[in-house]
Amino acid sequence: MYIKVKAKAGAKKESVVQKTADHFEISVKEPAERNLANKRIIVLIRDFVNNNLNDKKSGQVYNSVRIVSGHHSPSKIISIN
């Protein structure tokens, strides 16, 4: 599954807001340097998906979350498997 993320690094509060089924807006405290913000975005997406979108009956857990494009941009495409 692919999702689109609009990221804001260096925010005062962390937040994950789901705008549509495949579009998120994420704010992270980490700065946009040395890949710190990207790593935190991956952790937040993985936690959000496993807590909110997880199918409780099948017990599926999404562990493979990676940035497909937008490593140096606020607009990112993330793959979740």
PDB file of N, CA, C and O in Angstrom:
ATOM      1  N   MET A   1       0.850  -1.151   0.000  1.00  0.00           N
ATOM      2  CA  MET A   1       0.000   0.000   0.000  1.00  0.00           C
ATOM      3  C   MET A   1       0.912   1.235   0.000  1.00  0.00           C
ATOM      4  O   MET A   1       1.924   1.272   0.700  1.00  0.00           O
ATOM      5  N   TYR A   2       0.544   2.218  -0.777  1.00  0.00           N
ATOM      6  CA  TYR A   2       1.283   3.465  -0.849  1.00  0.00           C
ATOM      7  C   TYR A   2       0.447   4.582  -0.253  1.00  0.00           C
ATOM      8  O   TYR A   2      -0.764   4.648  -0.468  1.00  0.00           O
ATOM      9  N   ILE A   3       1.103   5.463   0.499  1.00  0.00           N
ATOM     10  CA  ILE A   3       0.413   6.631   1.035  1.00  0.00           C
ATOM     11  C   ILE A   3       1.240   7.867   0.718  1.00  0.00           C
ATOM     12  O   ILE A   3       2.454   7.794   0.525  1.00  0.00           O
ATOM     13  N   LYS A   4       0.556   8.999   0.670  1.00  0.00           N
ATOM     14  CA  LYS A   4       1.214  10.280   0.431  1.00  0.00           C
ATOM     15  C   LYS A   4       1.289  11.015   1.762  1.00  0.00           C
ATOM     16  O   LYS A   4       0.323  11.046   2.525  1.00  0.00           O
ATOM     17  N   VAL A   5       2.447  11.605   2.026  1.00  0.00           N
ATOM     18  CA  VAL A   5       2.672  12.291   3.290  1.00  0.00           C
ATOM     19  C   VAL A   5       3.174  13.700   3.026  1.00  0.00           C
ATOM     20  O   VAL A   5       4.069  13.909   2.207  1.00  0.00           O
ATOM     21  N   LYS A   6       2.601  14.649   3.716  1.00  0.00           N
ATOM     22  CA  LYS A   6       3.097  16.020   3.731  1.00  0.00           C
ATOM     23  C   LYS A   6       3.737  16.206   5.098  1.00  0.00           C
ATOM     24  O   LYS A   6       3.040  16.183   6.112  1.00  0.00           O
ATOM     25  N   ALA A   7       5.042  16.390   5.143  1.00  0.00           N
ATOM     26  CA  ALA A   7       5.792  16.411   6.386  1.00  0.00           C
ATOM     27  C   ALA A   7       6.204  17.820   6.778  1.00  0.00           C
ATOM     28  O   ALA A   7       6.484  18.670   5.932  1.00  0.00           O
ATOM     29  N   LYS A   8       6.232  18.045   8.103  1.00  0.00           N
ATOM     30  CA  LYS A   8       6.746  19.295   8.643  1.00  0.00           C
ATOM     31  C   LYS A   8       7.752  18.934   9.731  1.00  0.00           C
ATOM     32  O   LYS A   8       7.384  18.372  10.763  1.00  0.00           O
ATOM     33  N   ALA A   9       8.999  19.252   9.501  1.00  0.00           N
ATOM     34  CA  ALA A   9      10.065  18.963  10.464  1.00  0.00           C
ATOM     35  C   ALA A   9      10.298  20.168  11.357  1.00  0.00           C
ATOM     36  O   ALA A   9      10.058  21.306  10.952  1.00  0.00           O
ATOM     37  N   GLY A  10      10.768  19.915  12.577  1.00  0.00           N
ATOM     38  CA  GLY A  10      11.068  20.997  13.506  1.00  0.00           C
ATOM     39  C   GLY A  10       9.842  21.605  14.147  1.00  0.00           C
ATOM     40  O   GLY A  10       9.883  22.762  14.567  1.00  0.00           O
ATOM     41  N   ALA A  11       8.754  20.866  14.236  1.00  0.00           N
ATOM     42  CA  ALA A  11       7.525  21.380  14.845  1.00  0.00           C
ATOM     43  C   ALA A  11       7.618  21.322  16.374  1.00  0.00           C
ATOM     44  O   ALA A  11       8.445  20.590  16.919  1.00  0.00           O
ATOM     45  N   LYS A  12       6.788  22.076  17.050  1.00  0.00           N
ATOM     46  CA  LYS A  12       6.779  22.054  18.508  1.00  0.00           C
ATOM     47  C   LYS A  12       6.086  20.811  19.048  1.00  0.00           C
ATOM     48  O   LYS A  12       6.465  20.301  20.102  1.00  0.00           O
ATOM     49  N   LYS A  13       5.071  20.317  18.337  1.00  0.00           N
ATOM     50  CA  LYS A  13       4.334  19.120  18.745  1.00  0.00           C
ATOM     51  C   LYS A  13       4.325  18.122  17.612  1.00  0.00           C
ATOM     52  O   LYS A  13       4.248  18.496  16.442  1.00  0.00           O
ATOM     53  N   GLU A  14       4.404  16.834  17.965  1.00  0.00           N
ATOM     54  CA  GLU A  14       4.287  15.787  16.956  1.00  0.00           C
ATOM     55  C   GLU A  14       2.814  15.463  16.753  1.00  0.00           C
ATOM     56  O   GLU A  14       2.039  15.395  17.707  1.00  0.00           O
ATOM     57  N   SER A  15       2.442  15.263  15.489  1.00  0.00           N
ATOM     58  CA  SER A  15       1.060  14.903  15.189  1.00  0.00           C
ATOM     59  C   SER A  15       0.998  14.129  13.881  1.00  0.00           C
ATOM     60  O   SER A  15       1.813  14.318  12.978  1.00  0.00           O
ATOM     61  N   VAL A  16       0.003  13.252  13.812  1.00  0.00           N
ATOM     62  CA  VAL A  16      -0.295  12.501  12.592  1.00  0.00           C
ATOM     63  C   VAL A  16      -1.768  12.728  12.299  1.00  0.00           C
ATOM     64  O   VAL A  16      -2.627  12.349  13.094  1.00  0.00           O
ATOM     65  N   VAL A  17      -2.061  13.340  11.167  1.00  0.00           N
ATOM     66  CA  VAL A  17      -3.437  13.633  10.782  1.00  0.00           C
ATOM     67  C   VAL A  17      -3.718  12.939   9.462  1.00  0.00           C
ATOM     68  O   VAL A  17      -3.015  13.148   8.473  1.00  0.00           O
ATOM     69  N   GLN A  18      -4.758  12.108   9.457  1.00  0.00           N
ATOM     70  CA  GLN A  18      -5.141  11.411   8.229  1.00  0.00           C
ATOM     71  C   GLN A  18      -6.187  12.252   7.514  1.00  0.00           C
ATOM     72  O   GLN A  18      -7.312  12.398   7.991  1.00  0.00           O
ATOM     73  N   LYS A  19      -5.806  12.806   6.363  1.00  0.00           N
ATOM     74  CA  LYS A  19      -6.713  13.653   5.588  1.00  0.00           C
ATOM     75  C   LYS A  19      -7.686  12.818   4.763  1.00  0.00           C
ATOM     76  O   LYS A  19      -8.892  13.061   4.784  1.00  0.00           O
ATOM     77  N   THR A  20      -7.157  11.831   4.035  1.00  0.00           N
ATOM     78  CA  THR A  20      -7.982  10.886   3.281  1.00  0.00           C
ATOM     79  C   THR A  20      -7.429   9.494   3.560  1.00  0.00           C
ATOM     80  O   THR A  20      -6.550   9.329   4.406  1.00  0.00           O
ATOM     81  N   ALA A  21      -7.935   8.506   2.858  1.00  0.00           N
ATOM     82  CA  ALA A  21      -7.485   7.128   3.088  1.00  0.00           C
ATOM     83  C   ALA A  21      -6.004   6.938   2.794  1.00  0.00           C
ATOM     84  O   ALA A  21      -5.352   6.091   3.404  1.00  0.00           O
ATOM     85  N   ASP A  22      -5.470   7.722   1.863  1.00  0.00           N
ATOM     86  CA  ASP A  22      -4.061   7.545   1.506  1.00  0.00           C
ATOM     87  C   ASP A  22      -3.247   8.838   1.570  1.00  0.00           C
ATOM     88  O   ASP A  22      -2.207   8.942   0.919  1.00  0.00           O
ATOM     89  N   HIS A  23      -3.704   9.822   2.345  1.00  0.00           N
ATOM     90  CA  HIS A  23      -2.990  11.088   2.467  1.00  0.00           C
ATOM     91  C   HIS A  23      -2.906  11.486   3.940  1.00  0.00           C
ATOM     92  O   HIS A  23      -3.916  11.552   4.641  1.00  0.00           O
ATOM     93  N   PHE A  24      -1.668  11.751   4.397  1.00  0.00           N
ATOM     94  CA  PHE A  24      -1.428  12.109   5.788  1.00  0.00           C
ATOM     95  C   PHE A  24      -0.649  13.405   5.866  1.00  0.00           C
ATOM     96  O   PHE A  24       0.103  13.747   4.953  1.00  0.00           O
ATOM     97  N   GLU A  25      -0.836  14.134   6.974  1.00  0.00           N
ATOM     98  CA  GLU A  25      -0.005  15.279   7.302  1.00  0.00           C
ATOM     99  C   GLU A  25       0.658  14.969   8.632  1.00  0.00           C
ATOM    100  O   GLU A  25      -0.015  14.654   9.614  1.00  0.00           O
ATOM    101  N   ILE A  26       1.989  15.059   8.659  1.00  0.00           N
ATOM    102  CA  ILE A  26       2.749  14.672   9.836  1.00  0.00           C
ATOM    103  C   ILE A  26       3.667  15.816  10.250  1.00  0.00           C
ATOM    104  O   ILE A  26       4.343  16.421   9.418  1.00  0.00           O
ATOM    105  N   SER A  27       3.678  16.099  11.551  1.00  0.00           N
ATOM    106  CA  SER A  27       4.612  17.058  12.125  1.00  0.00           C
ATOM    107  C   SER A  27       5.513  16.307  13.092  1.00  0.00           C
ATOM    108  O   SER A  27       5.033  15.529  13.915  1.00  0.00           O
ATOM    109  N   VAL A  28       6.817  16.538  12.996  1.00  0.00           N
ATOM    110  CA  VAL A  28       7.783  15.893  13.880  1.00  0.00           C
ATOM    111  C   VAL A  28       8.694  16.946  14.510  1.00  0.00           C
ATOM    112  O   VAL A  28       8.938  18.001  13.924  1.00  0.00           O
ATOM    113  N   LYS A  29       9.188  16.650  15.696  1.00  0.00           N
ATOM    114  CA  LYS A  29      10.074  17.579  16.396  1.00  0.00           C
ATOM    115  C   LYS A  29      11.495  17.576  15.834  1.00  0.00           C
ATOM    116  O   LYS A  29      12.201  18.579  15.937  1.00  0.00           O
ATOM    117  N   GLU A  30      11.913  16.477  15.252  1.00  0.00           N
ATOM    118  CA  GLU A  30      13.276  16.348  14.763  1.00  0.00           C
ATOM    119  C   GLU A  30      13.542  17.305  13.600  1.00  0.00           C
ATOM    120  O   GLU A  30      12.641  17.603  12.816  1.00  0.00           O
ATOM    121  N   PRO A  31      14.773  17.779  13.495  1.00  0.00           N
ATOM    122  CA  PRO A  31      15.114  18.669  12.375  1.00  0.00           C
ATOM    123  C   PRO A  31      15.261  17.877  11.081  1.00  0.00           C
ATOM    124  O   PRO A  31      15.436  16.658  11.095  1.00  0.00           O
ATOM    125  N   ALA A  32      15.187  18.584   9.982  1.00  0.00           N
ATOM    126  CA  ALA A  32      15.314  17.964   8.657  1.00  0.00           C
ATOM    127  C   ALA A  32      16.781  17.897   8.256  1.00  0.00           C
ATOM    128  O   ALA A  32      17.178  18.438   7.224  1.00  0.00           O
ATOM    129  N   GLU A  33      17.572  17.239   9.069  1.00  0.00           N
ATOM    130  CA  GLU A  33      18.992  17.061   8.767  1.00  0.00           C
ATOM    131  C   GLU A  33      19.441  15.702   9.276  1.00  0.00           C
ATOM    132  O   GLU A  33      18.904  15.185  10.256  1.00  0.00           O
ATOM    133  N   ARG A  34      20.433  15.127   8.601  1.00  0.00           N
ATOM    134  CA  ARG A  34      20.993  13.816   8.935  1.00  0.00           C
ATOM    135  C   ARG A  34      19.912  12.726   8.997  1.00  0.00           C
ATOM    136  O   ARG A  34      20.046  11.770   9.761  1.00  0.00           O
ATOM    137  N   ASN A  35      18.863  12.862   8.215  1.00  0.00           N
ATOM    138  CA  ASN A  35      17.801  11.855   8.084  1.00  0.00           C
ATOM    139  C   ASN A  35      16.991  11.666   9.364  1.00  0.00           C
ATOM    140  O   ASN A  35      16.261  10.682   9.481  1.00  0.00           O
ATOM    141  N   LEU A  36      17.099  12.576  10.320  1.00  0.00           N
ATOM    142  CA  LEU A  36      16.404  12.428  11.596  1.00  0.00           C
ATOM    143  C   LEU A  36      14.892  12.520  11.439  1.00  0.00           C
ATOM    144  O   LEU A  36      14.165  11.710  12.013  1.00  0.00           O
ATOM    145  N   ALA A  37      14.413  13.485  10.677  1.00  0.00           N
ATOM    146  CA  ALA A  37      12.971  13.645  10.501  1.00  0.00           C
ATOM    147  C   ALA A  37      12.380  12.468   9.729  1.00  0.00           C
ATOM    148  O   ALA A  37      11.291  12.005  10.069  1.00  0.00           O
ATOM    149  N   ASN A  38      13.061  11.976   8.709  1.00  0.00           N
ATOM    150  CA  ASN A  38      12.561  10.840   7.933  1.00  0.00           C
ATOM    151  C   ASN A  38      12.440   9.593   8.798  1.00  0.00           C
ATOM    152  O   ASN A  38      11.457   8.861   8.685  1.00  0.00           O
ATOM    153  N   LYS A  39      13.415   9.341   9.655  1.00  0.00           N
ATOM    154  CA  LYS A  39      13.355   8.175  10.537  1.00  0.00           C
ATOM    155  C   LYS A  39      12.172   8.273  11.497  1.00  0.00           C
ATOM    156  O   LYS A  39      11.488   7.281  11.746  1.00  0.00           O
ATOM    157  N   ARG A  40      11.934   9.456  12.030  1.00  0.00           N
ATOM    158  CA  ARG A  40      10.812   9.641  12.959  1.00  0.00           C
ATOM    159  C   ARG A  40       9.476   9.514  12.228  1.00  0.00           C
ATOM    160  O   ARG A  40       8.522   8.974  12.787  1.00  0.00           O
ATOM    161  N   ILE A  41       9.393   9.996  11.004  1.00  0.00           N
ATOM    162  CA  ILE A  41       8.170   9.864  10.207  1.00  0.00           C
ATOM    163  C   ILE A  41       7.850   8.396   9.980  1.00  0.00           C
ATOM    164  O   ILE A  41       6.688   8.001  10.078  1.00  0.00           O
ATOM    165  N   ILE A  42       8.846   7.584   9.682  1.00  0.00           N
ATOM    166  CA  ILE A  42       8.628   6.153   9.467  1.00  0.00           C
ATOM    167  C   ILE A  42       8.084   5.499  10.730  1.00  0.00           C
ATOM    168  O   ILE A  42       7.165   4.683  10.657  1.00  0.00           O
ATOM    169  N   VAL A  43       8.642   5.847  11.885  1.00  0.00           N
ATOM    170  CA  VAL A  43       8.176   5.275  13.157  1.00  0.00           C
ATOM    171  C   VAL A  43       6.727   5.687  13.428  1.00  0.00           C
ATOM    172  O   VAL A  43       5.909   4.854  13.818  1.00  0.00           O
ATOM    173  N   LEU A  44       6.409   6.958  13.225  1.00  0.00           N
ATOM    174  CA  LEU A  44       5.046   7.439  13.482  1.00  0.00           C
ATOM    175  C   LEU A  44       4.030   6.796  12.542  1.00  0.00           C
ATOM    176  O   LEU A  44       2.938   6.425  12.973  1.00  0.00           O
ATOM    177  N   ILE A  45       4.377   6.661  11.268  1.00  0.00           N
ATOM    178  CA  ILE A  45       3.459   6.021  10.311  1.00  0.00           C
ATOM    179  C   ILE A  45       3.240   4.559  10.687  1.00  0.00           C
ATOM    180  O   ILE A  45       2.105   4.084  10.682  1.00  0.00           O
ATOM    181  N   ARG A  46       4.318   3.838  11.015  1.00  0.00           N
ATOM    182  CA  ARG A  46       4.191   2.425  11.376  1.00  0.00           C
ATOM    183  C   ARG A  46       3.290   2.262  12.612  1.00  0.00           C
ATOM    184  O   ARG A  46       2.428   1.383  12.638  1.00  0.00           O
ATOM    185  N   ASP A  47       3.487   3.099  13.623  1.00  0.00           N
ATOM    186  CA  ASP A  47       2.661   3.022  14.825  1.00  0.00           C
ATOM    187  C   ASP A  47       1.211   3.370  14.525  1.00  0.00           C
ATOM    188  O   ASP A  47       0.296   2.702  15.006  1.00  0.00           O
ATOM    189  N   PHE A  48       1.000   4.424  13.723  1.00  0.00           N
ATOM    190  CA  PHE A  48      -0.367   4.836  13.394  1.00  0.00           C
ATOM    191  C   PHE A  48      -1.105   3.752  12.621  1.00  0.00           C
ATOM    192  O   PHE A  48      -2.253   3.438  12.932  1.00  0.00           O
ATOM    193  N   VAL A  49      -0.459   3.188  11.628  1.00  0.00           N
ATOM    194  CA  VAL A  49      -1.099   2.166  10.800  1.00  0.00           C
ATOM    195  C   VAL A  49      -1.394   0.912  11.619  1.00  0.00           C
ATOM    196  O   VAL A  49      -2.475   0.336  11.500  1.00  0.00           O
ATOM    197  N   ASN A  50      -0.452   0.489  12.440  1.00  0.00           N
ATOM    198  CA  ASN A  50      -0.662  -0.721  13.237  1.00  0.00           C
ATOM    199  C   ASN A  50      -1.734  -0.522  14.310  1.00  0.00           C
ATOM    200  O   ASN A  50      -2.431  -1.474  14.661  1.00  0.00           O
ATOM    201  N   ASN A  51      -1.877   0.685  14.832  1.00  0.00           N
ATOM    202  CA  ASN A  51      -2.879   0.942  15.874  1.00  0.00           C
ATOM    203  C   ASN A  51      -4.255   1.262  15.321  1.00  0.00           C
ATOM    204  O   ASN A  51      -5.259   0.930  15.952  1.00  0.00           O
ATOM    205  N   ASN A  52      -4.329   1.897  14.159  1.00  0.00           N
ATOM    206  CA  ASN A  52      -5.614   2.388  13.666  1.00  0.00           C
ATOM    207  C   ASN A  52      -6.143   1.653  12.446  1.00  0.00           C
ATOM    208  O   ASN A  52      -7.356   1.482  12.317  1.00  0.00           O
ATOM    209  N   LEU A  53      -5.280   1.217  11.556  1.00  0.00           N
ATOM    210  CA  LEU A  53      -5.734   0.598  10.317  1.00  0.00           C
ATOM    211  C   LEU A  53      -5.567  -0.907  10.322  1.00  0.00           C
ATOM    212  O   LEU A  53      -5.926  -1.572   9.351  1.00  0.00           O
ATOM    213  N   ASN A  54      -5.030  -1.450  11.394  1.00  0.00           N
ATOM    214  CA  ASN A  54      -4.747  -2.878  11.467  1.00  0.00           C
ATOM    215  C   ASN A  54      -6.043  -3.679  11.529  1.00  0.00           C
ATOM    216  O   ASN A  54      -6.974  -3.323  12.251  1.00  0.00           O
ATOM    217  N   ASP A  55      -6.088  -4.754  10.769  1.00  0.00           N
ATOM    218  CA  ASP A  55      -7.229  -5.658  10.790  1.00  0.00           C
ATOM    219  C   ASP A  55      -7.079  -6.571  11.996  1.00  0.00           C
ATOM    220  O   ASP A  55      -6.238  -7.469  11.994  1.00  0.00           O
ATOM    221  N   LYS A  56      -7.894  -6.346  13.032  1.00  0.00           N
ATOM    222  CA  LYS A  56      -7.754  -7.076  14.291  1.00  0.00           C
ATOM    223  C   LYS A  56      -8.007  -8.569  14.132  1.00  0.00           C
ATOM    224  O   LYS A  56      -7.410  -9.371  14.850  1.00  0.00           O
ATOM    225  N   LYS A  57      -8.874  -8.955  13.215  1.00  0.00           N
ATOM    226  CA  LYS A  57      -9.204 -10.373  13.061  1.00  0.00           C
ATOM    227  C   LYS A  57      -8.062 -11.161  12.444  1.00  0.00           C
ATOM    228  O   LYS A  57      -7.783 -12.281  12.871  1.00  0.00           O
ATOM    229  N   SER A  58      -7.403 -10.597  11.455  1.00  0.00           N
ATOM    230  CA  SER A  58      -6.321 -11.328  10.804  1.00  0.00           C
ATOM    231  C   SER A  58      -5.011 -11.202  11.568  1.00  0.00           C
ATOM    232  O   SER A  58      -4.108 -12.017  11.381  1.00  0.00           O
ATOM    233  N   GLY A  59      -4.896 -10.198  12.420  1.00  0.00           N
ATOM    234  CA  GLY A  59      -3.678 -10.003  13.192  1.00  0.00           C
ATOM    235  C   GLY A  59      -2.513  -9.516  12.367  1.00  0.00           C
ATOM    236  O   GLY A  59      -1.363  -9.671  12.776  1.00  0.00           O
ATOM    237  N   GLN A  60      -2.782  -8.927  11.204  1.00  0.00           N
ATOM    238  CA  GLN A  60      -1.706  -8.457  10.330  1.00  0.00           C
ATOM    239  C   GLN A  60      -1.012  -7.260  10.961  1.00  0.00           C
ATOM    240  O   GLN A  60      -1.660  -6.320  11.421  1.00  0.00           O
ATOM    241  N   VAL A  61       0.312  -7.307  10.976  1.00  0.00           N
ATOM    242  CA  VAL A  61       1.120  -6.216  11.499  1.00  0.00           C
ATOM    243  C   VAL A  61       2.007  -5.712  10.368  1.00  0.00           C
ATOM    244  O   VAL A  61       2.662  -6.495   9.679  1.00  0.00           O
ATOM    245  N   TYR A  62       2.018  -4.405  10.191  1.00  0.00           N
ATOM    246  CA  TYR A  62       2.819  -3.797   9.132  1.00  0.00           C
ATOM    247  C   TYR A  62       4.190  -3.423   9.705  1.00  0.00           C
ATOM    248  O   TYR A  62       4.292  -2.504  10.518  1.00  0.00           O
ATOM    249  N   ASN A  63       5.228  -4.122   9.289  1.00  0.00           N
ATOM    250  CA  ASN A  63       6.581  -3.854   9.770  1.00  0.00           C
ATOM    251  C   ASN A  63       7.434  -3.155   8.734  1.00  0.00           C
ATOM    252  O   ASN A  63       8.345  -2.408   9.088  1.00  0.00           O
ATOM    253  N   SER A  64       7.157  -3.382   7.456  1.00  0.00           N
ATOM    254  CA  SER A  64       7.983  -2.829   6.400  1.00  0.00           C
ATOM    255  C   SER A  64       7.412  -1.488   5.951  1.00  0.00           C
ATOM    256  O   SER A  64       6.472  -1.437   5.157  1.00  0.00           O
ATOM    257  N   VAL A  65       7.985  -0.410   6.463  1.00  0.00           N
ATOM    258  CA  VAL A  65       7.595   0.944   6.082  1.00  0.00           C
ATOM    259  C   VAL A  65       8.844   1.624   5.568  1.00  0.00           C
ATOM    260  O   VAL A  65       9.860   1.679   6.261  1.00  0.00           O
ATOM    261  N   ARG A  66       8.769   2.152   4.326  1.00  0.00           N
ATOM    262  CA  ARG A  66       9.936   2.825   3.756  1.00  0.00           C
ATOM    263  C   ARG A  66       9.497   3.982   2.883  1.00  0.00           C
ATOM    264  O   ARG A  66       8.393   3.988   2.338  1.00  0.00           O
ATOM    265  N   ILE A  67      10.369   4.948   2.761  1.00  0.00           N
ATOM    266  CA  ILE A  67      10.113   6.103   1.907  1.00  0.00           C
ATOM    267  C   ILE A  67      10.518   5.744   0.490  1.00  0.00           C
ATOM    268  O   ILE A  67      11.671   5.396   0.237  1.00  0.00           O
ATOM    269  N   VAL A  68       9.567   5.829  -0.439  1.00  0.00           N
ATOM    270  CA  VAL A  68       9.816   5.501  -1.840  1.00  0.00           C
ATOM    271  C   VAL A  68      10.372   6.713  -2.575  1.00  0.00           C
ATOM    272  O   VAL A  68      11.334   6.600  -3.335  1.00  0.00           O
ATOM    273  N   SER A  69       9.768   7.862  -2.349  1.00  0.00           N
ATOM    274  CA  SER A  69      10.275   9.085  -2.976  1.00  0.00           C
ATOM    275  C   SER A  69      10.036  10.264  -2.052  1.00  0.00           C
ATOM    276  O   SER A  69       9.141  10.233  -1.207  1.00  0.00           O
ATOM    277  N   GLY A  70      10.839  11.300  -2.218  1.00  0.00           N
ATOM    278  CA  GLY A  70      10.695  12.505  -1.414  1.00  0.00           C
ATOM    279  C   GLY A  70      11.605  12.552  -0.212  1.00  0.00           C
ATOM    280  O   GLY A  70      11.251  13.147   0.805  1.00  0.00           O
ATOM    281  N   HIS A  71      12.773  11.937  -0.303  1.00  0.00           N
ATOM    282  CA  HIS A  71      13.702  11.926   0.824  1.00  0.00           C
ATOM    283  C   HIS A  71      14.139  13.332   1.224  1.00  0.00           C
ATOM    284  O   HIS A  71      14.376  13.594   2.403  1.00  0.00           O
ATOM    285  N   HIS A  72      14.246  14.227   0.265  1.00  0.00           N
ATOM    286  CA  HIS A  72      14.699  15.594   0.527  1.00  0.00           C
ATOM    287  C   HIS A  72      13.573  16.607   0.357  1.00  0.00           C
ATOM    288  O   HIS A  72      13.834  17.798   0.190  1.00  0.00           O
ATOM    289  N   SER A  73      12.340  16.154   0.398  1.00  0.00           N
ATOM    290  CA  SER A  73      11.196  17.009   0.143  1.00  0.00           C
ATOM    291  C   SER A  73      10.150  16.832   1.239  1.00  0.00           C
ATOM    292  O   SER A  73      10.085  15.766   1.852  1.00  0.00           O
ATOM    293  N   PRO A  74       9.335  17.843   1.499  1.00  0.00           N
ATOM    294  CA  PRO A  74       8.246  17.667   2.465  1.00  0.00           C
ATOM    295  C   PRO A  74       7.147  16.736   1.954  1.00  0.00           C
ATOM    296  O   PRO A  74       6.430  16.140   2.758  1.00  0.00           O
ATOM    297  N   SER A  75       7.002  16.600   0.652  1.00  0.00           N
ATOM    298  CA  SER A  75       6.015  15.698   0.070  1.00  0.00           C
ATOM    299  C   SER A  75       6.677  14.355  -0.187  1.00  0.00           C
ATOM    300  O   SER A  75       7.655  14.259  -0.928  1.00  0.00           O
ATOM    301  N   LYS A  76       6.122  13.310   0.443  1.00  0.00           N
ATOM    302  CA  LYS A  76       6.743  11.995   0.371  1.00  0.00           C
ATOM    303  C   LYS A  76       5.724  10.942  -0.053  1.00  0.00           C
ATOM    304  O   LYS A  76       4.523  11.104   0.162  1.00  0.00           O
ATOM    305  N   ILE A  77       6.208   9.879  -0.648  1.00  0.00           N
ATOM    306  CA  ILE A  77       5.400   8.696  -0.913  1.00  0.00           C
ATOM    307  C   ILE A  77       6.018   7.560  -0.106  1.00  0.00           C
ATOM    308  O   ILE A  77       7.213   7.283  -0.214  1.00  0.00           O
ATOM    309  N   ILE A  78       5.190   6.908   0.701  1.00  0.00           N
ATOM    310  CA  ILE A  78       5.662   5.876   1.617  1.00  0.00           C
ATOM    311  C   ILE A  78       4.992   4.565   1.280  1.00  0.00           C
ATOM    312  O   ILE A  78       3.786   4.516   1.041  1.00  0.00           O
ATOM    313  N   SER A  79       5.778   3.497   1.262  1.00  0.00           N
ATOM    314  CA  SER A  79       5.287   2.150   1.009  1.00  0.00           C
ATOM    315  C   SER A  79       5.124   1.432   2.336  1.00  0.00           C
ATOM    316  O   SER A  79       6.015   1.471   3.185  1.00  0.00           O
ATOM    317  N   ILE A  80       3.968   0.768   2.515  1.00  0.00           N
ATOM    318  CA  ILE A  80       3.674   0.016   3.738  1.00  0.00           C
ATOM    319  C   ILE A  80       3.329  -1.411   3.324  1.00  0.00           C
ATOM    320  O   ILE A  80       2.418  -1.638   2.527  1.00  0.00           O
ATOM    321  N   ASN A  81       4.068  -2.364   3.876  1.00  0.00           N
ATOM    322  CA  ASN A  81       3.808  -3.780   3.616  1.00  0.00           C
ATOM    323  C   ASN A  81       3.708  -4.527   4.920  1.00  0.00           C
ATOM    324  O   ASN A  81       3.491  -5.739   4.922  1.00  0.00           O
TER     325      ASN A  81
END
